Amino acid sequence: MTLGACTATPAPAPPATTTPPASSTPPGERVYVSLGDSYATGYRPAQASGTGDSFAHLVATRSGMRLINLACSGATSAQMRVDPGCAPGNRAPGGPDPAGRTQLDAAVQVLRENQGRVGLVTVVIGGNDLAPCATAPEPLVCTSRAVEEIRANLAAVLPALRAAAGDARIVGLTYPDVFLGAWVSPDFRDGKNLAQLSVTLFRDVFNATLKAEYEKVGAEFVDVTATTGGYGPLTDVTQDPTYGPIPTPVAKVCALTYFCQHTDVHPTPAGHEAIASAVLATTGR
């Protein structure tokens, strides 16, 4: 069993125009720079039907900004700053070729070239660091180690982004608590226990650490776990059309991600809509 992490070849995505070089940005046009993993690129599992835009494309369209999407499916927090390049199949639709640079280095260059025109920077990273802990023998120990690695990598990445972005708005994101979906998934022997444990892990460990690191550089933090209902009481029950009576937070994550159906952590179109709305709320749009 795999968790449908961000390392597979992406499913077909909507056509997009290749992003032009930063130097061709028309005067007065605002630029939105997106960084991170497959949540930002818009990856969908092969089993998913239809098409849909990533939250980053939705944010760009609705804010009227030009998107430069440097995210790379499969990226961990360490790979963002140390691994050069991104395979063409792992880039966002229309995403530029990093030309042998790390995602961080490519972002710093883009931000410097567009100084004064950057309207927004979003960062969503850490999910690929955390995903293996769902099936680890000791999830708490695994999570503690993964979160410390994420913290150390963000401590190196975020100051560099802030220095290049100047006073532009930087928004850090977390994820829906996809592990709540283990409650109904046959792929987990003790899924209900994992789901219950995940609430504390996301709220008090993973998200608290992310929030602290983003705030150190004056970035805003969007708690996607909270906005997608992940902290709700598991005693609150919803009648789900597929799974019957289940906790409301579980039903929400089933609707917003592919975890319950395919054991895949990625957002459904409704999930991307929810994330985009949360990001746009920070910009007043």
Rosetta blueprint (number, residue, H / E / L):
1 M L
2 T L
3 L L
4 G L
5 A L
6 C L
7 T L
8 A L
9 T L
10 P L
11 A L
12 P L
13 A L
14 P L
15 P L
16 A L
17 T L
18 T L
19 T L
20 P L
21 P L
22 A H
23 S H
24 S H
25 T L
26 P L
27 P L
28 G L
29 E L
30 R L
31 V E
32 Y E
33 V E
34 S E
35 L E
36 G E
37 D L
38 S H
39 Y H
40 A H
41 T H
42 G L
43 Y L
44 R L
45 P L
46 A L
47 Q L
48 A L
49 S L
50 G L
51 T L
52 G L
53 D L
54 S L
55 F H
56 A H
57 H H
58 L H
59 V H
60 A H
61 T H
62 R H
63 S H
64 G L
65 M L
66 R E
67 L E
68 I E
69 N E
70 L L
71 A L
72 C E
73 S L
74 G L
75 A L
76 T L
77 S H
78 A H
79 Q H
80 M H
81 R H
82 V H
83 D L
84 P E
85 G L
86 C L
87 A L
88 P H
89 G H
90 N H
91 R E
92 A L
93 P L
94 G L
95 G L
96 P L
97 D L
98 P L
99 A L
100 G L
101 R L
102 T E
103 Q H
104 L H
105 D H
106 A H
107 A H
108 V H
109 Q H
110 V H
111 L H
112 R H
113 E H
114 N L
115 Q L
116 G L
117 R L
118 V E
119 G E
120 L E
121 V E
122 T E
123 V E
124 V E
125 I L
126 G L
127 G H
128 N H
129 D H
130 L H
131 A H
132 P H
133 C H
134 A H
135 T H
136 A L
137 P L
138 E L
139 P H
140 L H
141 V H
142 C H
143 T H
144 S H
145 R H
146 A H
147 V H
148 E H
149 E H
150 I H
151 R H
152 A H
153 N H
154 L H
155 A H
156 A H
157 V H
158 L H
159 P H
160 A H
161 L H
162 R H
163 A H
164 A H
165 A H
166 G L
167 D L
168 A L
169 R L
170 I E
171 V E
172 G E
173 L E
174 T L
175 Y L
176 P L
177 D L
178 V H
179 F H
180 L H
181 G H
182 A H
183 W H
184 V L
185 S L
186 P L
187 D L
188 F L
189 R L
190 D L
191 G H
192 K H
193 N H
194 L H
195 A H
196 Q H
197 L H
198 S H
199 V H
200 T H
201 L H
202 F H
203 R H
204 D H
205 V H
206 F H
207 N H
208 A H
209 T H
210 L H
211 K H
212 A H
213 E H
214 Y H
215 E H
216 K H
217 V L
218 G L
219 A L
220 E E
221 F E
222 V E
223 D L
224 V H
225 T H
226 A H
227 T H
228 T L
229 G L
230 G L
231 Y L
232 G L
233 P L
234 L L
235 T L
236 D L
237 V E
238 T E
239 Q E
240 D E
241 P L
242 T L
243 Y L
244 G E
245 P E
246 I E
247 P E
248 T H
249 P H
250 V H
251 A H
252 K H
253 V H
254 C H
255 A H
256 L H
257 T E
258 Y L
259 F H
260 C H
261 Q H
262 H H
263 T L
264 D L
265 V L
266 H L
267 P E
268 T L
269 P H
270 A H
271 G H
272 H H
273 E H
274 A H
275 I H
276 A H
277 S H
278 A H
279 V H
280 L H
281 A H
282 T H
283 T L
284 G L
285 R L
